[in-house]
């Protein structure tokens, strides 16, 4: 996984790059910035963004 997180990218387009069936983890790559992260992390980012919008 990339240790450099691009905080400006909202990761609008992603693709699955790997799956770990034993751990039930799916890794995705942002097609805009190239960052790779697990899909749970992507869901968490979406929740955080929605919370920020609700607060403003």
URTA-V599843 format. One line per field, one symbol per residue. ss: DSSP state (h for helix, s for strand, l for the rest). phi: phi as a letter, one per 30 degrees, with the letter a starting at -180 (. if undefined). psi: psi as a letter, one per 30 degrees, with the letter a starting at -180 (. if undefined). Layout:
ss = ???
phi = ???
psi = ???
This chain:
ss = lllllllllllllsssssssllllsssssslllllssshhhhhhhhhhhhhhhhhl
phi = .dddcddddchdbbbdcabcddchbbcbbdddcidcaddddddddddddddddddc
psi = lkfjkjffkghfklkkflkjeefhkkklkkfefgkkllfeeeeeeeeeeeeeeef.
